[in-house]
Amino acid sequence: MTTIAIVYHSGYGHTAVVAQAVAEGVTRAGATPKLLKIENAAQDFAPLLEEASKADGIIFGTPVYMGDVSAALKAFFEASSKIWYTQGWAGKVAAGFANGLTAAGNKDNALGSIFVLAMQQGMIWVGTGLMPGNMEGNSKAAPEAMNRLSYSIGVGTQSDNAGPDVTPPSGDKDTARHLGERVAKIAAKLSA
């Protein structure tokens, strides 16, 4: 069975909500999700690296802090250098998601940082494959619209100054589910 690792850091719980939605999409595709939460930048990453290495694909998630990935995810990336040296993740499917307070907030830069790590690792990148959320004749995408923030490189989600039980909105979670499902299906095809 196809396994997809979801490696993420969540500072306040919002990115964890997105990670859970991604996992639901992986399950919907008939694959097995492995949620691998990064606690902090100083932890021992060996168990997470080992679990991620067993998976058929890896989806990375981050809150956006100061326009980029969190320090904890960046530390995980740096800890993967031994895997890079042997190209241990080469050929695995990769994707990413980034969550932040504002609609834009340089999520594209954070997703770009994830993309660069995946490319250095020799992975196969999967974007959303979705049209922008405002393509249905709306000048502004509603919170329940899929891909309302119009990211194609990965999933960009937005959380207001409220708890993770309230935000991000349903459309962002649906977009995350879509990414999980898409990555799992592509990983299954490549494994066949």
C-alpha positions as CSV (number, residue, x, y, z in Angstrom):
1,M,0.0,0.0,0.0
2,T,1.2,3.5,-0.8
3,T,2.3,5.5,2.2
4,I,2.6,9.3,2.3
5,A,4.6,11.0,5.1
6,I,3.3,14.5,6.1
7,V,6.2,16.2,7.8
8,Y,5.1,19.5,9.3
9,H,5.7,22.1,12.0
10,S,2.8,23.9,13.6
11,G,3.4,26.8,16.0
12,Y,-0.2,27.6,17.1
13,G,-2.2,24.6,15.8
14,H,-3.4,26.0,12.5
15,T,-0.8,24.2,10.3
16,A,-1.7,21.0,12.2
17,V,-5.3,21.4,11.1
18,V,-4.1,21.7,7.5
19,A,-1.8,18.6,7.9
20,Q,-4.8,16.7,9.2
21,A,-6.8,17.7,6.1
22,V,-3.9,16.6,3.9
23,A,-3.9,13.2,5.7
24,E,-7.7,12.9,5.1
25,G,-7.1,13.4,1.4
26,V,-4.3,10.7,1.4
27,T,-6.8,8.3,3.1
28,R,-9.5,9.2,0.5
29,A,-7.1,8.1,-2.2
30,G,-6.7,4.7,-0.5
31,A,-3.2,5.3,0.8
32,T,-1.8,5.5,4.3
33,P,-0.9,8.9,5.8
34,K,1.9,9.2,8.3
35,L,1.6,12.4,10.2
36,L,5.1,13.4,11.4
37,K,5.0,16.5,13.6
38,I,8.2,18.5,14.2
39,E,8.1,19.8,17.7
40,N,11.1,22.2,17.6
41,A,14.3,23.1,15.9
42,A,16.5,21.4,18.5
43,Q,14.9,18.0,18.6
44,D,16.4,14.7,17.4
45,F,15.2,14.4,13.8
46,A,16.4,10.8,13.3
47,P,13.1,9.1,13.9
48,L,11.2,11.5,11.6
49,L,13.8,11.2,8.9
50,E,13.6,7.4,9.2
51,E,9.8,7.4,8.9
52,A,9.8,9.8,6.0
53,S,12.4,7.7,4.2
54,K,10.1,4.7,4.3
55,A,7.2,6.6,2.6
56,D,6.5,6.6,-1.1
57,G,6.0,10.4,-1.0
58,I,6.5,13.3,1.4
59,I,4.4,16.4,1.8
60,F,6.0,19.1,3.8
61,G,4.0,21.7,5.8
62,T,4.9,24.9,7.6
63,P,3.6,28.1,9.2
64,V,5.0,31.1,7.4
65,Y,7.2,33.2,9.7
66,M,8.8,36.3,8.4
67,G,8.1,35.3,4.9
68,D,9.6,31.8,4.9
69,V,9.4,28.3,6.5
70,S,9.6,28.0,10.2
71,A,13.0,27.5,11.9
72,A,11.9,24.1,13.0
73,L,11.1,22.9,9.4
74,K,14.4,24.5,8.2
75,A,16.3,22.6,10.9
76,F,14.6,19.4,9.6
77,F,15.7,20.2,6.1
78,E,19.3,20.7,7.3
79,A,19.1,17.4,9.1
80,S,18.2,15.6,5.9
81,S,21.6,16.4,4.4
82,K,22.9,12.8,4.9
83,I,19.9,11.6,2.9
84,W,20.7,14.2,0.2
85,Y,24.3,12.9,0.1
86,T,23.1,9.4,-0.8
87,Q,20.0,10.7,-2.8
88,G,17.8,8.6,-0.5
89,W,14.7,10.5,-1.4
90,A,15.4,10.7,-5.1
91,G,12.3,9.7,-7.1
92,K,9.9,10.1,-4.2
93,V,6.9,12.4,-4.8
94,A,7.0,15.7,-2.9
95,A,4.6,18.5,-2.3
96,G,4.1,21.3,0.2
97,F,1.7,23.5,2.1
98,A,2.1,26.8,3.9
99,N,-0.2,28.6,6.3
100,G,-0.1,32.2,7.5
101,L,-2.2,35.0,8.9
102,T,-2.5,37.0,5.7
103,A,-3.9,36.0,2.3
104,A,-0.5,36.4,0.6
105,G,2.2,36.9,3.3
106,N,5.0,35.4,1.2
107,K,3.5,31.9,1.2
108,D,5.0,31.6,-2.3
109,N,8.5,32.1,-0.8
110,A,7.9,29.4,1.8
111,L,6.6,27.0,-0.8
112,G,9.6,27.9,-2.9
113,S,11.9,26.9,-0.1
114,I,10.1,23.5,0.2
115,F,10.4,23.1,-3.6
116,V,14.1,23.8,-3.6
117,L,14.7,21.2,-0.8
118,A,12.7,18.6,-2.9
119,M,14.6,19.4,-6.0
120,Q,18.0,19.1,-4.2
121,Q,16.8,15.8,-2.9
122,G,15.9,14.6,-6.4
123,M,12.2,14.3,-5.7
124,I,9.3,14.7,-8.1
125,W,7.2,17.8,-7.3
126,V,3.4,17.8,-7.4
127,G,1.5,21.0,-7.4
128,T,-2.2,21.5,-6.8
129,G,-3.4,21.1,-10.4
130,L,-6.2,23.5,-9.5
131,M,-7.4,26.7,-11.3
132,P,-7.6,29.8,-9.1
133,G,-10.6,29.9,-6.7
134,N,-12.1,33.0,-8.3
135,M,-12.5,31.5,-11.7
136,E,-16.2,30.7,-11.2
137,G,-17.1,34.3,-12.2
138,N,-16.4,35.6,-8.7
139,S,-14.2,38.6,-8.4
140,K,-13.3,37.4,-4.9
141,A,-13.1,33.8,-3.8
142,A,-15.3,32.9,-0.9
143,P,-13.8,31.1,2.2
144,E,-15.4,27.9,1.1
145,A,-13.9,28.0,-2.4
146,M,-11.2,25.5,-3.3
147,N,-7.8,27.2,-4.0
148,R,-9.3,30.6,-3.1
149,L,-5.8,32.0,-2.6
150,S,-4.8,30.8,-6.1
151,Y,-1.6,28.9,-5.4
152,S,-0.4,26.3,-7.9
153,I,3.0,25.4,-6.6
154,G,1.5,24.0,-3.4
155,V,-1.3,24.7,-1.0
156,G,-1.5,28.2,0.6
157,T,-3.9,28.5,3.5
158,Q,-4.8,31.5,5.6
159,S,-5.7,31.6,9.3
160,D,-7.3,34.6,10.9
161,N,-6.4,35.7,14.5
162,A,-8.6,33.0,15.9
163,G,-8.1,29.5,17.2
164,P,-7.4,26.5,15.0
165,D,-10.9,25.2,15.7
166,V,-12.2,28.2,13.7
167,T,-9.6,28.9,11.0
168,P,-8.4,28.1,8.3
169,P,-11.7,28.1,6.5
170,S,-13.3,25.1,4.8
171,G,-12.2,25.9,1.3
172,D,-8.5,25.9,2.4
173,K,-9.0,22.5,4.2
174,D,-10.7,21.1,1.0
175,T,-7.7,22.3,-1.0
176,A,-5.4,20.5,1.4
177,R,-7.5,17.4,1.1
178,H,-7.2,17.6,-2.6
179,L,-3.4,17.9,-2.5
180,G,-3.2,14.8,-0.2
181,E,-5.4,12.8,-2.6
182,R,-3.5,14.0,-5.7
183,V,0.0,13.2,-4.2
184,A,-1.2,9.7,-3.0
185,K,-2.6,8.9,-6.5
186,I,0.5,10.0,-8.3
187,A,2.8,8.1,-5.8
188,A,0.7,5.0,-6.3
189,K,1.0,5.3,-10.1
190,L,4.8,5.7,-9.9
191,S,5.1,2.8,-7.5
192,A,3.1,0.4,-9.8
